[in-house]
Amino acid sequence: MSQLAALLGAMRYEFLMQIRRIALWIGMLFLYPFCFNHFNDLFLDSNFFPAARYSLGQWAQFIALFFPLAAGLLLADRFMRDRKTRVDELLTTTHSTISARLVGKYLGSALATLVPPFVAYAIGAALIIVHWRAFGDVPLALGLFLVGLVPAVLFVGAFSIACTTVLWPVLYQFLFVGYWFWGNFLNPHLGIPTLNGTLLTPSGKHAITGLFFSASGWHYGQFGQYSFLVSTFQQGIESLLLLLGCALVALVAAWAWLRWQQAHR
């Protein structure tokens, strides 16, 4: 068995397992009413948004503030599930490596967890595009999702899988909720150290504003402290690379820990 085949097999298995979970859809669907409450007032206000692209940008940022939180919680049991069912013991008898299984688990479960947020985002984006009759902004809408939500879910997914190799999942979920609100919602002007407003802001708002709105001069956003965030294109790239780089570091650390465990069994 080649390691690429093992990775793809693990990825396919984890994707199907995650996408069929009732908890995934129920957990995400709880956010739908919240996201679409007052949707017309927040995202279809032509007096505030001069064009559809700015409303799409705001919608992408809004979605990226909340759905990664649910994704991180739902991904926290993916690794421990194999231990409880003793599937990990069976997998060690195969020719697949720890890295292939770990990356396959990570990518498959994370991509499946992105499906419900994508449905919510697509519904909102379609309403915005139809409202402005801006059908040429469909590629922009897709780009905003890929830059805003996908890196955020990959970021939290890596830590949800890596950290639960050593932490009790419930403890990790409790700590993760606190981290998410501290890193995304705490006003940096209060004097309390926070990641909010930095290039490591987990929701990826720097990437959205920097890559898509840096040249427009639009001081985009209307939710509290987010009203004044203006990022350059370079900052958008740096934020994106930092988030994905941190995800990679978490996975490498998890791989090293699992490899050490296997060697000392």
Buried (B, 14 or more C-beta within 10 A) or exposed (E): EEBEEBBBBBBEBBBEBBBEBEEBBEBBEEBEEEBBEEBEEBBBEEEEBEEBBBBBBBBBBBBBBBBBBBBBBBBBBBBBBBEEEEEBEEBEEEEBBBBBBBBBBBBBBBBBBBBBBBBBBEBBBEBBBEBBEBEEBEEBBBBBBEBBBBBBBBBBBBBBBBBBBEBEBEEBBEEBEEBBEBBBBBEBEEEEEBBBBEBBBBBBBBBBBBBBBBEBEBEBBBEEBBEEBBBBBEBBBBBBEBBBEBBEEBBBBBBEBBBEEEEEE
